[in-house]
């Protein structure tokens, strides 16, 4: 499947200090206190399996002990760390950007998929497939510096409201997952976000929402170009997709950015399947985790038939691959962080 069609579906101080597990990604008193008990998790076999895994790899007396330098944990973002319905939050950002830019692009009023997007017809946009979504993202995310894009994305995240929940998108992070991040930090894990979403979009919010610094985000990215503007060197975002960090792209992104194989991978959809395979295949003691969206009352229930966060292979193969399935309705005492 082409990269354009798939786009729509985190080194501490510096690269040389990754092995030291220091600086922004090291545990703090706040993180340790908040995540030490995994308070938003029910006392189910799932929670017991997670804590048993951490105890096994962090106890020097355990045959499964893993030194801190090798305790790499990778997490998907959409549907794993925050919600992703009814559309990926980055797409919601792109649609808001589209409306803001529309006065300068009258041709969008008669050209699909922009016409449908501006009319709020998300069903028609979805009918255009991933190519239509890529067109919207390309048109709204390019032609500016990285710094300018991250500023715009950060401001949007602080002010934009979810259409059906009426709260900021940032309020829809998952409390149990934020606690799990904290719990892992307290046990000297090196945490990375590996997302199919845009790398600069997630970097704009990763520290504030998850305590994950920007240099620990791996994601899809548009082509970048160095330019001198008004005598100042800057890096500009282009229109073309340079790397799709989804599906088989995730292990590639991990290899390029992290340079070590994780011992823990957490996702929620078939876009994370290869990342979990890369983490667990032939590697005794590693753990793959899938968050299963089963809670229609507190969030959304979806899996095999969903156009967002679809998961088929993960569900079918989780048992044979010894992956841990997190049942959101049964395993989480609380869903959202705020």
N, C-alpha and C positions, 0 to 999 in steps of 0.2 A: 504494500500500500504506500503511495507516495507521501512525502513529507508534508506537502501542502494540505493533503486531505486529513492528516492526523493531528495537525497543530491544535485544533480546538479541543479534542478528547483527550548545605545548605550545604588545620590552619587556624588557627587561633589568631596570634598577632600577625604572622606571615607564614609563607609556605614552609620555611625552615623550622618553624616552631610548632608545627602540627603535632609532632611526636611528644611534645612536652605537655600537651593538654592544659595549657595555661590561658590567661587573659579572659576574653569575653565568653568563651565556651566552658569555663571552669565553674564548678559548683559554688554558689554563694549561700549565705545563711538563709536568705529568703527562699531560694529554690529548695534547699534541703528540707526546710520546715514544711513547705507547701506540698511537696511530693513524697515525703517519707512514708506516709501511711496509705497513699493512693485512696484518699477518702471518697472520691467520686466513683470508685469501683465497688460493686457488690462483692461479697465474699463467695465467689463462685469458683469452680475449677479453672476458669480462664485466668482469674487474678492469681490463683495459686501457681499456675503454670508459668506465668510471667515472673513472679517473684522467685520461684525455684530456679528458673533460667539465670536470673541475675545473681542469685546466691552461688550457683554452680560455677559461673565464669569469673566471679570475683573473690572466691575463697581460695587462698593460696594452698590450702590442704586438699582441695578438690582435684581429681584427675582431669576435670574439664576446665581448670583455671586458665584464664586468658590475661596476659599482661595488659595494663592500662593502655599502652601504645597501640594495641591491636583491637581494642573494644570499640569498633566502628559500628554505629547504628544509623541506618538511613530510613527516612520517612517520606512518603508521598505527602502532598499537601491537600489538594482538593478531595474532599470526601474522607480524608484521613485525619487531618489536623483541624480543618474547618469544613463547614457544609458546602455543598455544591449544587443545590437545587434552588429554583427551577432551571437555572443555567449556571455554568461556571462563573465565579465572581469576576474573573478577569474579562469575561465576555460582557458582563453587566457594565464594567468599567469602560470597555470599548464602545458599547452602545451609548453611554452617557457622553463619551468623547465625540462620537459621531454626531450627536445632536448639537453639541457645542461648536463643532466645525462646519456644520451644514450650511450656514449662511455664506461661507466662502466657496461652497461647492454646489451650485444650483443643479448641476448635472445629476447629482445623487437623487433628486426628486423623481427622476424618470428612469433610473438605472438600478437593476437588481444586483445584489441583495440590499443595496442601500435604501431603496424606496420602501421596501417592506420593513426594514429595521427602523427607519424614521417614523413609520406609521405604527410602530409597536407590535407588528405582526410577527411574533417570534416563531409561530408555527411555519410561516412561509420561509423565514430565514433558515429554520432547521431543515425544511424540505430541500433547500439548496445544498445540503450536505456540508462536509468539512471545507470544501472549496469556497463556499459562500462565507463561512466563518473566517477563513483565512483572509479573504478580501477585506472584511471589516477590520480585522486586527491589523493587517498590513497598512490600511489607510489611516488608522487612528494612532498607531504606535511608532510611526517612523517620522523622519525629517526633523528630529530634535536631538539634543545631546543626551547622553545617559543621565547626567545630573538633572536636567530639566524634566525628563520623563519620570524619574524617581520622585521628584518633588510633586509633580502632578498626581502620580499614583498614590503617594502618601497622603496628600490632601484629600483625595477622593475617599480613601479608606477611612479617614477620620470623620467624614461628613455624610457620605451616601447612606441611604436607608434601604434595607431589603424590602422588596415590593410587597410581600405577604406578611412578614414578621414585624415590620415597622420599627426595626432596630438597626443600628449600624452593622454593616457586614462583619466588622471586627468583633462584634458581640457573639458571633456564631462560631467561634472557635470551640473545640470540644474540651471541656474541663478534664475528663479522664485522660485525654491524650497529653494535655499540657502538664498534668501531674506525672504522667509516665516519663515525659522528657525530663522533668525535674528529678524524678527518682533515678533515672539513668545517670544524670549529671552527678548526683550525690554518690554514685558508684563508679565515677571516673570513665564514663562512656564519652566518646567523641561523636557528637550528634551532627548529622547533615540532613538537609532537606533535599530530596531528589524529586523534582516536580515536572510534570508535563507542561505546566504553565510557564509563562515568560520569566526568565531569570531575574531581570531588573524589576519586574512587578512584584515578585515575591521578596526580593532583597529589600524593597522599600518598606516592608512591614514585618519581616521575619524576626528582627531583634526585639521589637516592641511586643509582638504577639507571643512569641515562643522562646525568646532568649537565645535565638540562633543568629549569629552574626552573618553579615552579608557574604563574607568569604566562605561560608559553609552552606551556600545554596547552589545547587546544580539545577539547571533548567533549560528549556527551549530558548533559543535566541535568534534574533534577526541579525543580519550581516551588519558589521560595524566598520566605520571608516574614520581615519584621522583627518582632521581639517584644521586649518588656521582661520579663525573668524575674528575679524577686527584685531589681528595681531596676536590672538590668544589661541594656543593649541587646545583642541578639544576632540572628543570622540563622539561621532554622530551615529545615530541609529538609521539603518537603511530600511528598505522595503522587503527585501528577499529573505526568506527563511534560511538561516545558516546551519542550524542544528535543531532536530526534534528530539527532545528528551522524554520520549514516551515509548512504551513497549520495548522493543529490542534496543532502542536508543539509551535506555536508562543504565544498563550495564556499561555501555560505552562511555556515558557521561561520568559514571562512578570511576572507571579506569582512568579517564583523562584528568578529572579534578581531584580525586582522592588518592588514587594510586595504590589502594589496598582493598581487599575484599571484605565487605561488612560481615559481622557475625549476627546481626539482627537487621531484618528488613520488614517494614510495616507499610501496607498499602490497603486498597479497598476495591480495586477494579482490575480488569484484565490488562489495563495499561501498566500495571505493576507486576504482571505475571513473570516476565523475564528477569526483573530485579530480584524477585523472591527466588527464582530458579538459580540465578547467579550466586546468591547468598548461601543457598542451602545445598545445591547439588554436589554430592560427594564430599561434603564438609561436615563431618560429625560434630554435633554440639552447637551448630548454628541454628537460628530460629527464624522462620517466616511467619508473619502475622497478617491476617486479612480482617479488616473491620467490615462486618456485614450489617448493612442498613436494614434493620428489622423493626424499627420503632416509628410507626406511622403516627402515633399520638404525640410524641415529644419532638420528632424530627420528620423524616420521610422514610417510607419503606420502599425499597427498590433493589433489584439485582439483575436478573437475566434479561428482562425485556426493556430496561431503561436505556434511553439514548444518552443519558448522562451517568457516568460511573457504572457502566454495564459490566457485570462479572458473571462469566459462565465457566471458563476453564479453571479459575481459582476455586470456585465452589466444587466443581467436579473432581478436582485433583488434590484438594487440601488434605484429605484423610490419608491418601497413599503417600503423600510427600511429607506427612507429619507437620503440616502447617497449622497454626493455631487460629481458629475462627473466633472472633470477638462478636458475640451476639449483642448488639447495641441495646435492645430492649431488656435482655436478661442480665447482662454483665455491668451495665452502667447505672448507678444510682442517680446520677445527674448527667445531662447531655451537654448543654452549652455552658461556657465559662462565665457568662454574664447574663 
